[in-house]
Amino acid sequence: MTVKTTVTIDSDLRKMIKKLAAWLDISQGEVIKRAIAEYEKIIINKDIPGTSNASIKKEIDKILQAATDAVWKDDIKTKEIQEKLKKGPSSIDEIILNNWDFGLEI
C-alpha cells in the first residue's frame, strides 16, 4: 500500500535525491526507499555495546513473527496462501494442475 506523506528536507538533499533518481531512472520515492533499506541493513548489522548481532536479529525475528501471527489470526485465507507459497510446489505437474483455469475441456 502506498501512502502519501510530507517530509521536510533541505534543498541540497532534494537536489541529491533528484540527481540519483535521474541517474538511476527511478522515482524519487524509490531512491528514498532504497536508501532507507541500505541504512537499515547497516544499523541491524552494526555492533551495539552490550548486545550481540545475534540477539538483535533474534528480537527482530520475534517481533516479525508476532506480527505475522496477528495477521494470520485475522486473515486465515492469507495464512493459507503464504503457507502454500512457503512450501512451494513439489513438481511442474502440481503447478500446472493447481493453476489451470481453462483449457482442454470439451
C-alpha distances in whole Angstrom, upper triangle without the diagonal:
4,7,10,13,16,18,22,23,27,28,29,26,24,27,26,22,23,26,24,21,24,26,23,22,18,16,17,14,14,17,16,14,17,19,17,17,21,22,20,22,25,25,24,27,30,33,32,36,37,34,33,31,31,31,28,26,27,26,22,23,24,21,18,20,21,17,17,20,18,15,18,20,18,17,20,19,16,19,21,19,18,22,23,21,22,26,25,28,32,33,32,34,31,28,30,31,28,26,29,28,31,34,38,38,41
4,7,10,13,15,19,20,24,25,26,22,21,23,23,19,20,23,21,18,21,24,21,20,16,14,14,10,12,15,14,12,15,17,16,16,20,21,20,22,25,25,25,28,29,33,32,36,37,35,34,31,32,32,28,27,29,27,24,24,26,23,20,23,23,20,20,23,21,19,22,24,22,21,24,23,20,22,25,22,21,25,26,24,25,29,28,31,35,36,35,37,34,31,33,34,31,29,32,31,34,36,40,41,44
4,6,10,12,16,18,22,23,24,21,20,23,22,19,20,23,22,19,22,25,23,22,18,15,14,11,13,16,14,13,16,18,16,17,21,21,20,23,25,25,25,28,29,32,32,35,37,34,34,32,33,32,29,28,29,27,24,25,26,23,21,24,24,20,21,24,22,20,23,25,23,22,26,25,22,25,27,25,24,28,29,27,28,32,32,34,38,39,38,40,38,35,37,38,34,33,35,34,37,40,44,44,47
4,7,10,13,16,19,20,22,19,17,20,21,17,18,21,21,18,21,24,22,21,17,14,13,10,13,15,13,13,17,18,17,18,22,21,21,24,26,26,27,30,31,34,33,36,38,36,36,33,35,34,31,30,32,30,27,28,29,26,24,27,27,23,25,28,26,24,27,29,26,26,29,29,26,28,31,29,28,31,33,30,31,35,35,38,41,42,41,43,41,38,40,41,38,36,38,37,40,43,46,47,50
4,7,10,13,16,18,20,17,15,19,19,16,17,21,20,19,22,24,23,22,19,15,13,11,14,15,13,13,17,17,16,18,21,20,20,24,25,24,25,28,29,32,31,34,36,34,35,32,34,33,29,29,31,29,26,28,29,25,24,28,27,24,26,28,26,25,28,30,28,28,31,31,28,30,33,31,30,33,35,32,33,37,37,40,43,45,44,46,44,41,43,44,41,39,41,40,43,46,50,50,53
4,7,10,13,15,17,15,13,17,18,15,16,20,20,18,21,24,23,23,19,16,13,12,15,16,13,15,18,17,16,19,22,20,21,24,25,24,26,29,29,32,31,34,36,35,35,33,35,34,31,31,33,31,28,30,31,28,27,30,30,27,29,32,29,28,32,33,31,31,35,34,32,34,37,35,33,37,38,36,36,40,40,43,47,48,47,49,47,44,46,47,44,42,45,44,47,49,53,54,57
4,6,10,12,14,12,11,15,15,13,15,18,18,17,20,22,22,22,19,16,13,12,15,14,11,14,17,15,14,18,19,18,19,22,23,22,24,27,27,29,29,31,34,32,33,31,33,33,29,29,32,29,27,29,30,27,27,30,30,27,29,32,30,29,33,34,33,33,36,36,33,35,38,36,34,37,39,36,37,40,41,44,47,48,48,50,48,45,47,49,45,44,46,46,49,51,55,56,59
4,7,10,12,10,10,13,14,13,15,18,18,18,21,23,23,23,21,18,14,14,17,16,13,16,19,17,16,20,21,19,21,24,24,23,26,28,28,30,29,32,34,34,35,33,35,35,31,31,34,32,29,32,33,30,30,33,33,30,33,35,34,33,36,38,36,37,40,40,37,38,41,40,38,41,43,40,40,44,44,47,50,51,51,53,51,48,50,52,49,47,50,49,52,55,58,59,62
4,7,8,6,7,10,11,10,12,15,16,16,18,20,21,21,19,17,13,13,16,14,12,15,17,15,15,19,19,18,20,23,22,22,25,27,26,29,28,31,34,33,34,32,35,34,30,31,34,32,29,32,34,31,30,34,34,32,34,37,35,34,38,40,38,38,42,41,38,40,43,40,38,41,43,40,40,44,44,47,50,51,51,53,52,48,51,52,50,48,50,50,53,55,59,60,63
4,6,6,6,9,10,11,13,14,16,17,19,20,21,22,21,18,15,16,19,16,14,18,19,17,17,21,21,19,22,25,24,24,27,29,28,30,30,33,35,35,36,34,37,37,33,34,37,35,32,35,37,34,34,38,38,35,37,40,39,38,41,43,42,42,45,45,41,43,46,44,42,45,46,43,43,47,47,50,53,54,53,56,54,51,53,55,53,51,53,53,56,58,61,63,66
4,5,5,6,9,10,10,12,14,15,16,18,20,21,20,17,14,16,18,16,15,19,20,18,19,23,22,21,24,27,26,26,29,31,30,33,33,35,38,38,38,36,39,39,36,36,39,38,35,38,40,37,36,40,40,37,39,43,41,40,43,45,44,44,47,46,43,45,47,45,43,46,47,44,45,48,48,51,54,54,53,56,55,52,53,56,53,51,53,53,55,57,61,63,66
4,5,5,6,9,10,11,12,14,15,16,18,20,19,17,14,16,18,15,15,18,19,16,18,21,20,19,23,25,23,24,28,29,28,31,31,34,37,36,36,34,37,38,34,35,38,37,34,37,39,36,36,39,40,38,39,43,42,40,44,46,45,45,47,47,43,45,47,45,43,46,47,44,44,47,47,50,53,53,53,56,54,51,53,55,53,51,53,53,56,58,61,63,66
4,5,5,6,9,10,11,12,14,15,16,18,17,15,11,13,15,12,11,15,15,12,14,18,17,16,19,21,20,21,24,26,25,28,28,31,34,33,33,31,34,34,31,31,34,33,30,33,35,33,32,36,36,34,35,39,38,37,40,42,41,41,44,43,40,41,44,41,39,42,43,40,40,44,43,46,49,50,49,52,51,48,50,52,49,47,50,50,53,55,58,60,63
4,5,5,6,9,10,11,12,14,15,16,15,13,9,11,14,11,11,14,15,14,15,18,19,18,21,23,23,23,26,28,28,31,31,34,37,36,36,33,36,37,33,33,36,35,32,34,36,34,33,36,37,34,36,39,38,36,40,42,40,40,43,42,39,41,43,41,39,42,43,40,40,44,43,46,49,50,49,51,50,47,49,51,48,46,49,48,51,53,56,58,61
4,5,5,6,9,10,11,12,14,15,15,13,10,13,15,12,13,16,17,15,17,20,20,20,23,25,24,25,28,29,29,32,33,36,39,38,38,35,38,39,35,35,38,37,34,36,39,36,35,39,40,37,38,42,41,39,42,45,43,43,46,45,41,43,45,43,41,44,45,41,42,45,44,47,50,50,49,52,51,48,49,52,50,47,50,49,52,53,57,59,62
4,5,5,6,8,10,10,12,14,13,13,10,13,13,10,11,14,14,12,15,17,16,16,20,21,21,22,25,26,26,29,30,33,36,35,34,32,35,36,32,32,35,34,31,34,36,34,33,36,38,35,36,40,39,38,41,43,42,41,44,43,40,41,43,41,38,42,42,39,39,43,42,45,47,48,47,50,49,46,48,50,48,46,48,48,51,52,56,58,61
4,5,5,6,9,10,11,12,10,9,6,9,10,7,7,11,11,10,12,15,15,15,18,20,20,21,24,25,25,29,30,33,36,34,34,31,34,34,31,30,34,33,29,32,34,32,30,34,35,32,33,37,36,34,37,40,39,38,41,40,36,38,40,37,35,38,39,36,36,40,39,42,45,45,44,47,46,42,44,47,44,42,45,45,47,49,52,54,57
4,6,5,6,9,10,10,10,8,6,10,11,9,10,14,14,13,16,18,18,19,22,23,23,25,27,29,29,32,33,37,39,38,37,34,37,38,34,34,37,36,33,35,37,35,33,37,38,35,36,39,38,36,39,42,40,40,42,41,37,39,42,39,37,40,41,37,38,41,40,43,46,46,45,48,47,43,45,47,45,42,45,45,47,48,52,54,57
4,5,5,6,9,10,10,10,9,13,13,10,12,15,14,14,17,19,18,19,22,23,23,25,28,28,29,32,33,37,40,38,37,35,37,38,35,34,38,37,34,36,38,36,35,38,39,37,37,41,41,39,41,44,43,42,44,43,39,41,43,40,38,41,42,38,39,42,41,43,46,46,45,48,47,44,45,48,46,44,46,46,48,49,53,55,58
4,5,5,6,8,8,9,8,11,10,7,10,12,11,11,14,16,15,16,19,20,20,22,25,25,26,29,31,34,37,35,34,31,34,35,32,31,34,34,31,32,35,33,31,35,36,34,34,38,38,36,38,41,40,39,41,40,37,38,40,37,35,38,39,35,35,39,37,40,43,43,42,45,44,41,42,45,43,41,43,43,46,47,50,53,56
4,6,5,6,5,6,5,9,8,6,9,11,11,12,15,16,16,18,20,21,22,24,26,27,28,31,33,36,39,37,36,33,35,36,33,31,35,34,31,32,35,33,31,34,36,33,33,37,36,34,37,40,38,37,39,38,34,36,38,35,33,36,37,33,34,37,36,38,41,41,40,43,42,39,40,43,41,38,41,41,43,44,48,50,53
4,6,5,7,8,9,12,11,10,13,15,14,15,18,19,19,21,24,24,25,27,29,30,31,35,36,39,42,40,39,36,38,40,36,35,38,38,34,36,39,37,34,38,39,36,37,40,40,38,40,43,42,40,42,41,37,39,41,38,36,39,39,36,37,40,38,40,43,43,41,44,44,40,42,44,43,40,42,42,44,45,48,51,53
4,6,8,10,11,14,12,10,14,16,14,15,18,19,18,20,23,23,24,26,28,28,29,33,35,38,41,39,38,34,37,38,35,34,37,37,34,35,38,37,34,38,39,37,37,41,41,38,41,44,43,41,43,41,38,40,41,38,36,39,39,36,36,39,38,40,42,42,41,44,43,40,41,44,43,40,42,42,44,45,49,51,54
4,5,9,10,12,10,9,12,13,11,13,16,16,16,18,21,21,22,24,26,26,28,31,33,37,39,37,36,32,34,36,33,31,35,35,31,32,35,34,31,34,36,34,34,37,37,35,37,40,39,38,40,38,34,36,38,34,33,35,35,32,32,35,34,36,39,38,37,40,40,36,38,41,39,36,39,39,41,42,45,48,51
4,7,9,12,10,10,13,14,13,15,18,18,18,21,23,23,25,27,28,29,31,34,36,40,42,40,38,35,37,38,35,33,37,36,33,34,37,35,32,35,37,34,34,38,38,35,37,40,39,37,39,37,34,36,37,34,32,36,35,32,33,36,34,36,39,38,37,40,39,35,37,40,38,35,37,37,39,40,44,46,49
4,7,8,6,7,10,11,11,13,15,15,16,19,20,21,23,25,26,27,29,32,34,37,40,37,36,33,34,36,32,31,34,33,30,31,34,32,29,32,34,31,31,34,34,32,34,37,36,34,36,34,31,33,34,31,30,33,33,29,30,34,32,34,37,37,35,38,38,34,35,38,36,33,36,36,38,39,43,45,48
4,5,5,6,9,10,11,12,14,15,17,19,20,21,23,25,26,27,29,33,34,37,39,37,36,33,35,36,32,31,34,33,29,31,33,31,28,31,33,29,30,33,33,30,33,36,34,33,35,33,30,32,34,31,30,33,33,30,31,34,33,35,39,39,37,40,39,35,37,39,37,34,37,36,39,40,44,46,49
4,5,5,6,9,10,11,12,14,16,17,18,20,21,23,24,26,27,31,31,35,37,35,35,32,34,34,31,30,33,32,28,30,32,30,28,31,32,29,30,34,33,31,33,36,34,33,36,35,31,33,36,33,31,34,35,32,33,36,35,38,41,41,40,43,41,38,40,42,40,37,40,39,42,44,47,49,52
4,5,5,6,9,10,11,12,14,15,16,19,20,21,22,24,26,29,30,33,35,33,33,30,31,32,28,27,30,29,25,27,29,26,25,28,29,26,26,30,29,27,30,32,31,30,33,31,28,30,32,29,28,31,32,29,30,33,33,35,38,39,38,41,39,36,38,40,37,35,37,37,40,42,45,47,50
4,5,5,6,8,10,10,12,14,15,17,19,20,21,23,24,28,29,33,35,32,31,28,30,31,27,26,29,28,24,25,28,26,24,27,28,25,25,29,29,26,29,32,31,29,32,30,27,29,31,28,26,29,30,27,27,31,30,32,36,36,35,38,37,33,35,37,35,33,35,35,38,40,43,45,48
4,5,5,6,9,10,11,12,14,16,17,18,20,21,23,26,27,31,33,31,30,27,29,30,27,26,29,28,25,26,29,27,25,28,30,27,28,31,31,29,32,34,33,32,35,34,30,32,34,31,29,32,33,29,30,33,32,35,38,39,38,41,39,36,38,41,38,36,39,39,41,43,47,48,52
4,6,5,6,9,10,10,12,14,15,16,18,20,21,24,25,29,31,29,28,25,28,28,24,24,27,26,22,24,27,24,23,26,27,25,26,29,29,27,30,33,32,31,33,33,29,31,33,31,28,31,33,29,29,33,33,36,39,40,39,42,40,37,39,41,39,37,40,40,43,45,48,50,53
4,6,5,6,9,10,11,13,15,15,16,19,20,24,24,28,30,28,27,24,25,26,22,21,24,23,20,21,24,22,20,23,24,21,22,26,26,24,26,29,28,28,30,29,25,27,29,27,24,28,29,26,26,29,29,32,35,36,36,38,37,34,36,38,35,33,36,37,40,42,45,47,50
4,5,5,6,9,10,11,13,14,15,17,18,22,23,27,29,27,26,22,24,25,22,21,24,23,20,21,24,23,20,24,26,23,24,27,27,26,28,31,31,30,32,31,27,28,30,28,25,28,29,26,25,29,28,31,34,35,35,38,36,33,36,38,35,34,37,37,40,42,45,47,50
4,5,5,6,9,10,11,12,14,16,16,20,21,25,27,25,24,21,24,25,21,20,24,23,20,22,25,23,22,25,27,24,25,29,29,28,30,33,33,32,34,33,30,31,33,31,28,31,32,29,28,32,32,35,37,38,38,41,40,37,39,41,39,37,40,41,44,46,49,51,54
4,5,5,6,9,10,10,12,14,15,19,19,23,25,23,22,19,22,22,18,18,21,20,17,19,22,20,18,22,23,21,22,26,26,25,27,30,30,29,32,31,27,28,31,29,26,29,30,27,27,30,31,34,37,38,38,41,39,36,39,41,38,37,40,40,43,46,49,50,54
4,5,5,6,9,10,11,12,14,18,19,23,25,22,21,18,19,20,17,16,19,19,15,17,20,18,16,20,22,20,20,24,24,23,25,28,28,28,30,29,25,26,28,26,23,26,27,24,23,27,27,30,33,34,34,38,36,33,36,38,35,34,37,38,41,43,46,48,51
4,5,5,6,9,10,11,12,16,18,21,24,21,20,17,19,20,17,16,20,20,17,18,22,20,19,22,24,23,23,27,27,26,29,31,32,31,33,32,29,29,31,29,26,28,30,27,25,29,29,32,35,36,36,39,38,35,38,40,37,36,40,40,44,45,48,50,54
4,5,5,6,9,10,10,14,15,19,21,19,18,16,18,19,16,15,19,19,16,18,21,20,19,22,24,22,24,27,27,27,29,32,32,32,34,34,30,30,33,31,28,30,32,29,28,31,32,35,37,39,39,42,40,38,41,43,40,39,42,43,46,48,52,53,57
4,5,5,6,8,10,13,14,18,20,17,16,13,16,16,13,12,16,15,12,15,17,16,15,19,20,19,20,23,24,24,26,28,29,29,31,31,27,27,30,28,25,27,29,26,25,28,29,33,35,37,37,40,38,36,39,41,38,37,41,41,45,47,50,51,55
4,6,5,6,8,12,14,18,19,17,15,12,14,15,12,11,15,15,12,14,18,17,16,19,21,20,21,24,25,25,27,29,30,30,31,31,28,27,30,28,25,26,28,25,24,27,28,31,33,35,36,39,37,35,38,40,37,36,40,41,44,46,49,51,55
4,6,5,6,10,12,15,18,16,14,11,14,16,13,13,16,17,15,17,20,19,19,22,24,23,24,27,28,28,30,32,33,33,35,35,31,31,34,32,28,30,32,29,27,31,31,35,37,38,39,42,41,38,41,43,41,40,44,45,48,50,53,55,58
4,5,5,8,9,13,15,13,12,10,13,14,10,11,15,14,12,15,18,17,17,20,22,21,23,26,26,27,29,31,32,32,34,34,31,30,33,32,28,30,32,30,28,31,32,36,38,40,41,44,42,40,43,44,42,41,45,46,49,51,54,56,59
4,6,8,9,13,14,12,10,7,10,11,7,7,11,11,9,12,14,14,14,17,19,19,20,23,24,24,26,28,29,30,31,32,28,27,30,29,26,27,29,27,25,28,29,33,35,37,38,41,39,37,40,42,39,39,42,44,47,49,52,53,57
4,7,9,13,14,12,9,6,9,11,9,9,12,13,12,14,17,17,17,20,22,22,23,25,27,27,29,31,32,33,34,34,31,30,32,31,28,29,31,28,26,29,30,33,35,37,38,41,39,38,41,43,40,40,44,45,48,50,53,55,58
4,6,10,12,10,9,7,11,12,10,11,14,15,14,16,19,19,19,22,24,24,25,28,29,30,31,34,35,35,37,37,34,33,36,35,31,32,34,32,29,32,34,37,39,41,42,45,43,41,45,47,44,44,47,49,52,54,57,58,62
4,6,9,7,7,6,10,11,9,11,14,15,15,17,19,20,21,23,25,25,27,29,30,31,33,35,36,37,38,39,36,35,37,37,33,34,36,34,31,34,36,39,40,43,44,47,45,44,47,49,46,46,50,51,55,57,59,61,65
4,6,6,7,8,11,10,9,12,14,14,14,17,19,19,20,23,24,25,27,28,29,31,33,34,36,37,38,39,36,35,38,37,34,34,37,35,33,35,37,41,42,45,46,49,47,45,49,50,47,48,51,53,56,58,61,62,66
4,6,8,10,13,12,12,15,16,16,17,20,21,21,23,25,26,27,29,31,32,34,35,37,38,39,41,42,39,38,41,40,37,37,40,38,36,38,40,44,45,48,50,52,50,49,52,54,51,51,55,56,59,62,64,66,69
4,7,10,12,10,11,14,15,15,17,19,19,20,23,24,25,26,29,30,31,33,34,35,37,39,40,42,39,37,40,40,36,37,40,38,35,38,40,44,45,48,49,52,50,49,52,53,50,51,55,56,60,62,64,66,69
4,7,8,7,7,11,11,11,13,16,16,17,19,21,22,23,25,26,28,30,31,32,34,35,36,38,35,33,36,36,33,33,36,34,31,34,36,40,41,44,46,48,46,45,48,49,47,47,51,52,56,58,61,62,66
4,5,5,6,9,10,11,13,14,15,17,19,20,21,23,24,26,27,29,30,32,34,35,36,37,34,32,35,35,31,31,34,32,29,31,33,37,38,41,43,46,43,42,46,47,44,45,49,50,54,56,58,60,63
4,5,5,6,8,10,11,12,14,15,16,18,20,21,22,24,26,27,28,30,32,33,33,35,31,30,32,32,28,28,31,29,26,29,30,34,35,38,40,42,40,39,43,44,41,42,45,47,50,52,55,56,60
4,5,5,6,9,10,10,12,14,15,16,18,20,21,22,24,26,26,28,30,31,31,33,30,28,30,30,26,26,29,27,24,26,28,32,33,36,38,40,38,37,41,42,39,40,44,45,49,51,53,55,58
4,5,5,6,9,10,10,12,14,15,16,18,20,21,23,24,25,27,29,30,31,32,29,27,30,30,27,27,30,28,25,27,30,34,35,38,40,42,40,39,42,43,40,41,45,46,50,52,55,56,60
4,5,5,6,9,10,11,12,14,15,17,18,20,21,23,24,26,28,29,30,31,28,26,29,29,25,26,29,27,24,27,29,33,35,37,39,42,39,38,42,43,40,40,44,45,49,51,54,55,58
4,5,5,6,9,10,10,12,14,15,16,18,20,21,22,24,26,26,27,29,25,24,26,26,22,23,26,24,21,24,26,29,31,34,35,38,36,34,38,39,36,37,40,42,45,47,50,51,55
4,5,5,6,9,10,10,12,14,15,16,18,20,21,22,25,25,26,28,25,22,25,25,22,22,25,24,20,23,25,29,30,34,36,38,35,34,38,39,36,37,40,42,45,48,50,51,55
4,5,5,6,9,10,11,12,14,15,17,19,20,21,23,24,25,27,24,22,25,26,22,23,26,25,22,25,27,31,33,36,38,40,37,36,39,40,37,38,41,42,46,49,51,52,56
4,5,5,6,9,10,11,12,14,15,17,18,20,22,22,24,25,22,20,24,23,20,21,24,22,20,23,25,29,31,34,35,38,35,33,37,38,35,35,39,40,43,46,49,49,53
4,5,5,6,9,10,10,12,14,15,16,18,20,21,21,23,20,18,21,21,17,17,21,19,17,19,22,26,27,30,32,34,32,30,34,35,32,32,36,37,41,43,46,47,50
4,6,5,6,9,10,10,12,14,15,16,19,20,21,23,20,18,21,22,18,18,22,21,18,21,24,27,29,32,34,36,33,32,36,36,33,34,38,39,42,45,47,48,52
4,5,5,6,9,10,11,13,14,15,17,18,20,22,19,17,21,21,18,19,22,21,19,22,25,28,31,34,35,37,34,33,36,37,33,34,37,38,42,45,47,48,52
4,5,5,6,9,10,11,12,14,16,16,18,19,16,15,18,18,15,16,19,18,16,19,21,25,27,30,32,34,31,29,33,33,30,30,34,35,38,41,44,44,48
4,5,5,6,9,10,10,12,14,15,16,17,15,13,16,17,13,14,17,17,15,17,20,24,26,29,31,32,29,28,31,32,28,29,33,34,37,40,43,43,47
4,5,5,6,9,10,10,13,14,15,18,15,13,17,18,15,16,20,19,18,20,23,26,29,32,34,35,32,31,34,34,30,31,35,35,39,42,45,45,48
4,5,5,6,9,10,11,12,14,16,13,12,16,17,14,15,19,18,17,20,22,26,28,31,33,34,31,29,33,33,29,29,33,33,37,40,43,43,47
4,5,5,6,8,10,10,11,13,10,9,12,13,10,12,15,15,14,16,19,22,25,28,29,30,27,26,29,29,25,26,30,30,34,37,39,40,43
4,5,5,6,9,10,10,13,11,9,12,14,12,12,16,16,15,17,20,23,26,29,30,31,28,27,30,30,26,27,31,31,35,38,40,40,44
4,5,5,7,9,10,13,12,10,14,16,14,15,18,19,18,20,23,26,29,32,33,34,30,29,32,32,28,29,32,32,36,39,42,41,45
4,5,5,6,8,10,8,8,12,13,11,13,16,16,16,19,21,24,27,29,30,31,28,26,29,29,25,25,29,29,32,36,38,38,42
4,5,5,6,8,7,5,9,10,9,10,13,14,14,16,19,21,24,27,28,29,25,24,27,26,23,23,27,27,31,34,36,36,39
4,6,6,10,10,8,11,13,13,13,17,18,18,19,22,24,27,30,31,32,28,27,30,29,25,26,29,29,33,36,39,38,41
4,6,9,9,9,12,14,14,15,18,19,19,21,23,26,29,31,32,32,29,28,30,29,25,26,29,28,32,35,38,37,41
4,6,6,7,9,10,11,13,15,16,17,19,20,22,26,28,29,29,25,24,26,25,22,22,25,25,28,32,34,34,37
4,5,5,6,9,10,11,12,14,15,16,18,20,23,25,26,26,23,22,24,23,19,20,23,23,27,30,33,32,35
4,5,5,6,9,10,11,12,14,15,17,18,21,23,24,24,20,19,21,20,16,17,20,20,23,26,29,28,32
4,5,5,6,8,10,11,12,14,15,17,21,23,23,24,20,19,21,21,17,17,21,21,24,27,30,30,34
4,6,5,6,9,10,10,12,14,16,19,22,23,24,20,19,22,21,18,19,22,22,26,29,32,32,35
4,6,5,6,9,10,11,12,14,17,19,20,21,17,16,19,18,14,16,19,20,23,26,28,28,32
4,5,5,6,9,10,11,12,16,18,18,19,15,14,17,16,13,13,17,17,21,24,27,27,30
4,5,5,6,9,10,13,16,18,19,20,17,16,19,19,15,16,19,20,24,27,29,30,34
4,5,5,6,8,11,14,17,18,19,16,15,19,18,15,16,20,21,25,27,30,30,34
4,5,5,6,8,11,13,15,16,12,11,15,14,11,13,16,18,22,24,26,27,30
4,5,5,8,11,13,14,16,13,11,15,15,12,13,17,19,22,24,27,28,31
4,6,9,12,14,16,18,15,14,18,18,15,16,20,22,26,28,30,31,35
4,7,8,12,14,15,12,12,16,16,14,16,19,22,25,27,28,29,33
4,7,9,11,13,10,9,13,14,12,13,16,19,22,24,26,27,31
4,6,7,9,6,6,10,11,9,11,14,17,20,21,22,24,28
4,7,8,7,8,11,12,11,14,16,19,22,22,23,25,29
4,5,5,7,9,10,11,13,14,18,20,20,21,23,26
4,5,5,6,9,10,11,12,16,17,17,18,20,24
4,5,5,6,8,10,10,14,15,15,16,18,21
4,5,5,6,8,10,13,16,16,17,18,22
4,6,5,6,8,12,14,15,17,18,22
4,6,5,6,9,11,11,13,15,18
4,6,6,9,11,11,12,13,17
4,6,9,11,13,15,16,19
4,6,9,11,14,15,19
4,6,8,10,11,15
4,7,10,10,14
4,7,7,10
4,6,9
4,6
4
